[in-house]
Amino acid sequence: MLFIFLLCALSCFGQSKEDLEKYQGYIAKQTRELEALDDSYLKAETYSTRAGFYLLSNDFENALRDANSFLDLLTVVDMDDYARTTAMSSAHALKANIYLRQKDFDLVTYELRQALNIKPKNLGAYKISVEKALFQGKYNAAISDIARWADINNELGRSYDRAQPFQKLTIAYISLQDMANAKEYFTVYRANKEDLDRVFTLDDNELKNIFTFLDAKNYDKALTEVTKLIKQNKRTSESERVEHISQYYAELVLASYIAEQAGNFDLALSYCRKAQTLNPFPQKVNEFIQRLNSKIAVRNSADRTPPLVQVLKSYESDLNSGSTGDRYIQILGKATDQAGIKWVKVNDHLVSKVEQDGFFIADGIVPSGKVQVEVSDLNNNIIRKDISLTPTTSQDPENVPRRYHAVIIACENYRAYGFTHINTVDQAERLRVLLETKYGFRKNNIIPVYNGMYEDIVSQLSKKIESLGPDDNLIIYFSGHGKFMDTEEGRVGFWVPLNAQNQNDYISSNKINILLDSCKARQILIISDACFSASMASEEKNKQIPIDMSLGTRQILTSGNLETVPSRSYFLDAIINALSENTMRLLPAIRLHARIVEPVMDRTGKTPLLLYCGNSGNMGGQFQFKLD
């Protein structure tokens, strides 16, 4: 069974940190065995096995070296012609897969030709040829190879593999926006898939729903489903493997098709642009882009309608002592237009950020009296709207007495296996001092928990939460290692206390939610500075659009999404800089988030998120930092 591992290596998808550590262990074992072997057959077998593990470990140089050593030994090893032919064909297919992972397509073609010349019915070679063609956008070639793959399956009676070709046909026809054929082959796939869930990449149920909604011309629901599909497969797009990129590319093209059918040409174009950026090889997308640009041009040439603007909430208050009649304002609004929003201005000052769905927040100092909001669409149609602001009363957020509290948790002296030492305490202490000196957090209302165990952290959180009432606001800051896992009940995030040995020693998002449910504080902001921080949020990650700043809220500001983050916290640096430079009397969390996104992305490539958390208490408010 000399070459069986090669075929396994061609289709195995395990790439987690635990998988990679396991493969390194196997490589070390095979290396020790090679040093002790004299038999050419056993050496060849060991080289083939180690080559596969090098490939799975992304060590392409050593994988290629071992594949070549395997081929050299096959010329001298004592074996029958059929076994030698099969092994040599599989070895060339393995080399093709190595070159495919490196995107060296000329060498992929050469090795595939070698493999198929030696053994014309090498299924592994055809699978690699299909992945190469899909990635390069050569869909007719992919479809031809898939047909040959399916024929060989039938000839060999490989019933367990009969669904996978139809899976690849589905991806090919979606990428061509040929939805009739895509649906036909997807239906065949579903009828034959049996136990292929481990290799199928497109989500089965959601794709079925999408085709159902397309048949009914219910494009809004189809768009909702495909948006969900893209969101849950976002991590796949970060993979370097060509099969993962081709999958995500097809999903983006599918979303573009649905948005176009719904008449949302701008959204359709944005999905095509994302697909093109993800993988510039397929040329078919250029036809889609050209078609959409033509439709947008026709629409825009007839557009004389100005955008719509709504002012949802506005606040006005006196400045600090020494005021000359000027007023501090905050405005929450929404601007919409079919062509898209070009800019929003308040009293001739450009609003720095307008969300994709048109929501914006403006703040600043203006003279007493009316405020004008101006909005322009992409076709330069402008609307102007005057609004009158009502001065704050005793019930407005800035004049209601609030007590501010904080629990600041930082863990750095990790000793458990798998958790490195990180520098967190000094930075956490900087945050504590800033809250105390600039934002009115009294020293005895701040609980620092540095290098705490599970019991230390949970007991201090419980103690603080139990002491709070409806006129209190709370910040919980955690800096340390983080984990997450997917369960049948949903995704669970974890903070890792000091010296945690296993999951039982972690603080779960479920535990935090239970504590928050019992908290009577009006506004709570969790700042989670750890890997996989977004897993600590609620399952329903609602957009942070405040209804009334003063209402209750449970928010979490995270250093990233479901991803690792640097051990040096540029995230907290950005928060401290933004809070230090702030001159707004009331700084809402949504504005703090807007101020830190760019500097964090510039330094780390990660995007901080502002999400809801907890099971209850979210009334549409915003945690607000109040200058002392």
N, C-alpha and C positions, 0 to 999 in steps of 0.2 A: 504493500500500500504506500509506495514511495512518494507519490505526488498528490495524495488526497488533501494534505494540508494546504497545498497551493490553491485548490479550488475554494476551500473554506476562507482563506485569506482574501480572496477576490470579493467576497460578499459580506464579510463581517463588518459591522458598523460600530462596535464598541470603541468609544474614544474618550470616556470619562477619565478623570485623574486616577481613579481606582483601577480602571482597565489598563491604563498606561503603566502603572506600577506593577500590575500583574504580568504584563508582557515583558517588562524588564527582568522580572524574575525568571520567566521562561527562557529568555535570551541567555541569561547567566548560566542556567542549567544546560542548555544546548552547547554553550561554549566549553563548559567543563567536559561534557561528553566527547566533543570533537578532539580535545587534547588527548583523550585516552583511546581513541579508535584507530585501528589499522585497516579494517575491512572497508573496501571502496564502496560497496553497496550501502553499508550503514552510514558512512561519511556523507554520501550523496543524499541519503534520506534526511540526515541531520542538517545539512546545508539548506535543503528545501524548507524544512520546518523553521529554521532560524530566519531565513529570508522572509517568510510570511510574517513572523513576529516583528522583524525590523520594519516591514511595511506598515503593520498596524500601529507601530510606535512612531510613525512619520520619519524614521531614519532611512531616507531613500538611498543614500550613498552605500550604507552597509547592506541594505536589502538587495541592491543591484550587484554588489560584490559577491554575495552569497548565491544569487541566482546564476551568475556566470560560473562560479565554482561548481554548482550543481550541474550545469550544462556540460562543463569540461569532464566531469566524472562519468556522465552518462555515456561518453564515447568509449570508456574502458570497462565499465562495470559489467558483470556477467548477468544478463537478463535476456528474456526472449524479445523478438522484434516488436511485437505488439505493445508490450509494456514499455520498451524503450521509446517507441514512437509516441505513445500517449504521454509519457513523462516529459519528453522534449517539447512537445506541443504545449503542454501546460506550463513549462518553464518560460517559454517565449510569451505566453499569455500573461504570466506574472510580471515579466519585464515590461510588457505593454501597460499593465496596470500601474507600475511604478512611474513610468513616464507620463501616464495620464494624470496621476496625482501631482506631477510637476508641470503639467500643461505643456509638455514638449510633444506636440501633435505629430510632427514628422517621424519621430522615433516610435511613437505609438503605432502609426501606420505600418512602419517597417516590421516591428515585432509581431503585429497581428497577421501580416502577410506570411511571415515565417511560420507562425503557429498554425494557420489554416492550410498552408501548403503541406505541412507535415501531417495534419489530421483535419480534414475538411469539416468534420462534425464536432469541433471543439466548442461546446456551449459557452464556456468561460470567455473565449475569444469573442464570440458574437455579442455577449453582454457588454464587454468593454467597448466594442465597436459601436454599440447603440449609445452608451453613455457619452462617448466622444462626439458622435454625430448630434445628439441632443444638445450638448453644451455649445457646439459650434453653430447651431442653428441650421444644420443640414438635415432638415426634417424628412425629406424624401428618402435620403440614404438611411436614416434611422428606421423609417417605416419598412424599407426593403429588408434591412438586417433583422428587424423584429419578426417579419414574416418567415425568414429562414430559421430563426431561433424557434418559433412555434412549430414549424415543420419538423425540425430535428426532435423536439420534445415528443411530438406524436409518433415519429418513427421509433424512438427509443422507449416509448411508453412511460414517460416521466410525468405521471399525473400530478405529483406534488408540486411541479414547477409550471403547470399549464396556465396559471393565472397571471404570472409576472409579465409575460409579453404584452398582455392587454392593459396592464398597469402603465407600461411605457408608451403604448399607443395612445392612451388617454392623455398623458403628458404632452406627447408630440402634437396631437390635434388641438389641445387647448392652446399650445404655443402658437399654432397657426390661426387661432380663433375660428376653427372649424368645429363649432359646437355640436353639430348633428353627428359627426363621426366620433367626437369625444364622448358624447353621451352613449352612443351605440357600443363602443368598446368598453366604457366604464360599466355598462350593464353586463357585458360578457364577463368582465373581471369579477363582478360581484357574484355571478353565478358559479364561478370556478375557484374563488379565493381560498376556501377551506382554512388552512392554518398559516396563511401568508402574512398575518398582521405584523410579524417581526420585520418584514422587509418592505411593506407598503408604506409609502411616504406621504401621499396625499390623504387627508382625513376622509375616511370612508363615508360616514354619516352626513357630514356637512356638505360634501360634494354631491351626495344624493339629493339633499335639500335644495342645493343651488340649481341643479338641473330641473327639479320639480318646479321651482319658482320661475325659472326661465321659460318653461313650457307654458306656464300660466300667464306669462308676461308681467309677473309681479316683480318688477325690477328693484323696487325699494327693499323688499325682503331678501331678494337674492344678493343685493349689495351689503345688507347687514350680515348675512351669512359669510360672504367672502371676506369681509372686513375682519370678522371673528377668526376666520381661518388664517389670514395673514398675520394677525396679532399673535395667535398662539404658536405659529411657526416662525416667529421672528428670530429666535435663536438659531434656527436652521440656516438663515441667510448669512450668519456670521461664520459658517463653516467654510473651509477651503476646498472641500471635496466637490468634484464637478457634479455628482448626482444630486447633492443637496442644493447647489446653486441652480441647477436646471429645474428642480422642483419649485423653489421659491420664485424663480423667474416665471414659470407657468402660472402660479397663483396671481402674480402681479398682472400678467397679461389677461387672465380671466377677469380680474377686478376692473381692468380698463374696458374690456368688452361690455361688462354689465353696466358700468357707469355711462358708457356711450349710448347703450340702449335706453337708459333712463333719461337721456338728454343732458347729462352733466358732463359736457365735453371737457371742461377744465380739469375736473377730477380724473376723467379718463386719461387725459394727456399727462397728468402728474404721475399716474401709475405706469404709463409707458416710459416716462423719463426715468423712473426708479428702476424699472426692468433693464433699461439701456445702461444705466450706471452700474447695476449689479453685474451684468454680463454684456460687454460690448460686441461679442462675436456674432450673435444672430442678427441678420439683416432684415428679416421680415418686419421687425418692430418699426423700422423706418417708414414702411408703408402705412402702418397704423398712425404714426406721428404725423405724417404728411396729410392723411385723411382728416385727422382731428384738427390740425391747424387750419385746413380749408373750411371746416364746419364752424370753427370759432371766428374766422375772418368774416364769413357770411353773416353770422349772428351779430358780431360787433358793428358791422357797417350799418346795420339798421337800428342800433341801440341809441336811443335818445332819452332813456328813462334814468333818472338819478337814483342813487341807492336809498335804502330805507335805514333810518337810524332811530334807535330807542334808547332813552335814558332810563335805566332800570332803578338805580338808586343814586342819590347824591347827598353829600355831607358838606357842611360849611361850619367853620368855627373861627373864633378870634385867635390871633397870634399871641405869643407870649407878651409879657409886659413891654411897654414901649411901642405898642402897635400904633400905626398911623392910619388905621381904617382898612388896611388890607385884610384879606380873609384867606384862610387855608381851606382848600376844597379837595374832595375826593369824589370821582364820578365813575360809576359802573354803567357801561352801555353795551349795545350790540348794533353792529352795522352789517347789512347784508345787501348783496347785489349778485345777479346771475353771472355777470362778467367777472366778478371778483373785486375786492376792495384794494385800492391803491394806497390810500393813506387816510388817517384820522387826525384832526387837529382840534385842540381846545384853546380858544383865545389866541389863535395863530401859532400855538406851540405844537409841534408834531408829537403824537403819542408814540412812544418807543416800540410798543409791541401790540399787534392786533392778532388774536388767535385765529386759527384756520376757519372756525365757525363764526367769526365776527365779534366775539366778546373782547372788550378792552377795559382797562382801568386807567384813569388819568388822575393825577394829583398835582398840586402846586399852589402857589400864592397868587391871588388875583385881587384887583380892587373890588370894593363893595359894589354890588349891583348884579347885572345880568352876566351870564356866561354864554358864549357861543361855541357850539360844536359844529365842525365842518367835516364832511366825508366826501371823498372822491372815489369813483369806481375806476377800473382799468381803462375805460373809454373816455375818461376825463369829464364825466357827468358829475356835478357837484350839488350837494344839498347842504343848507345851513339851517341850524336850529338853535333858537335862543331859549335858554332855560333860566328860571329863577330859583335861587337857593334859599332855603329857610335856615336861619341860624339855629345852632344846636340848643336844645332845652336841657333841663336837669336830668332827663332820661336818656340823652344821647350818650354814646359810648365813652366819649372822652371825659364827661363830667360825672359819670357813675363811679363811686369809689370802688376800686378793685385791689385785691391783694395778690401779689405775684409770688409764685412758689416755683422751686425747681428741685429735681433730683438729678444729679450729674454723675453718671456711671462711666468709669473708664477702666479697662483691663489691659494690662500690657505684659506682665511677667508670666506669660504662659509657659508651662513646662510639659503639658501633655503631648503625646505623640501627634504629629500632624498640625500643630498650632505653633506658629513662630512667634518670637518676641516682637512686639510692635510698640511704637512710642505714642502713647495716648494721654498719659496723665498730665504732662506739662501743658498740652493744648487744651485739655478739658479745664484746667485751672485758669487759663486765659479767658475762657468763656465765662467761668464763674465770676471772675473779677469784673468783667465787662458788664454782666447783668446787674451786678451789685452797684457799680459806680455810675452807670449811665441810664439804667432802665428801672430803677426803683425796687429791685429785689432786695429785701432786707436780708442781712447775713444769716439771721436765725431762721429764715424761711427757705434757705438753700441747704440741701443735704448732699454732700459729696460722698460717693461710694467708690473708692479707688482700689483696684485689685481685689474685688470682692468675690466670694463664693456665691453659689446659688442662694443659700439661705440668707446671706448678708443682703444681697440685692433685692430679693423678694420681700424680705421683712421691712427694709427701709422704704420700698415703694408702697407697701401696704400701710405702713405707719403714716406716711405723708398723705396718701389718698383718703384714708379714714378721717383725717383732720380737716378736710376741705369742705367748704360750703358753696352756695350758689353765687357768692360774690368773689370767688377765688378763680384765678387762672393758673395753669400749671404747665411747665416745660419738663419733659423727661428726655434727657440726652444719654445715649449709649454709644460708646466707642470701644470696639474690640472685634473679635472674630464673629462671623455669622454663618449660618447654614440654612438650607431649606430642603423640604421633601414634598413630593406629591403623594397624597393618600386618596382613598376612595371618597372621603368626605371633602376633599379639596386640598389646596396647597397650604402648607404650614411652614412658617418661618421660625428661626431660632436665633437668639442671642447666646453666645458661648461665654459663660462666666469663667473665672480663673480656675485652673486645675480640673475642668470638666473632663471626665473620662469617656463618657458616652452620652447618647441622646437623653437619657434620664436626668443628666446633670444640666441640660440646656434649658433656657427660658423660652418657651414657645409663644408664638403669636396668640394662640388660644388662651394661654395664661394671662398675657397682657390684656386681652379683650375682657376676660372675667374681672380683672382688677378695675378696668375702665368702666365696666357696667355698674360697678358699685360706687363710682366717684361722682360726687355732687358738684364738682367744679364746673363753672360755666364753659370755659374754653381750655382745651388741652392741645398742646403741640408736642409730638414726639419727634426728636431729631435722631435718626438712626444712621450712624456712621460705621457701617460694617458691610461685608460682602453679602450679596443677595438681599439687600435691605427691603426691596419692594415686596418680598414675600411676607413682611410683617403687616402689610396693609389689608384692608377688607377685600374680599373677593370682588365686590362691585366697586371698582376704582372710578368713582364718579368724577367728572370734571370739576375742578375747583372754581365754581362760579358762586360768589357770595350773594345771598339774598339780602342780608342785613348784617353788617359787620359786627353788630353787638350781640347777635344771637349765639347760642351754644354751638360748639364744634368740637370734633375729635379729628385732628389732622396728623399726618406723618410726613416729614421731610426726609428724603432718603438720599444717600450719597451715590446711588446708582440703581439699576434695575435688577434683574436676576442674573448678576454677574459679579465677578471679583472686582475689588477696588484696590488702589495702591495702599501700602501700609503707612505711607506718609499721607496725612489727611489734608490734601488741598481743598477738600470739601469744607472742613471746619475753618481753614484759613479764609476761604471766600466768605463764609458766614460772619466771621469776626470782622473782616474788613468792611463788609456791607453794613453791619451794625455799628461799627466805629464811625464810619463816614456818614451815617444817616442823619438827616436834619428834620425828617417828618415827625411831627408830634405823635402820630399814630401810624405805625408801620405794619400793615397786614402781612400775614405769612405769604400770601400770593405775590405780593410785591417783593418780599425778601427772596422768594424763589426766583423771580424774574431777574433779580440782580446777581444771583450767584451762578446761573446756568452757564453763561458764556465763559467766565474765568475757570470754572471747573472743567468744562469740555476742552478748553484750550490746553490745560495742564494734563488731563488724564484721558480724554476721549470718552469719558462717561457722562451720562446725562442725569443730573439730580431730578427727582420726581417729588411732586407735592400731591398726596393722595389722602383719602379718608381712611380712618381706621376705627376699630371698635364696632360693637353691635348696636349701639344706641347713643343718643346724645348729639347727633349731627342735625342741627336745625337750620343750616345754611349760613352760619357765621364764619368769621375768620379770627384766628388768634392774632392779637395785635400787641406789638411791642410799643410801650408808651415811654417817651422820653421823660426822665425824672426832672 
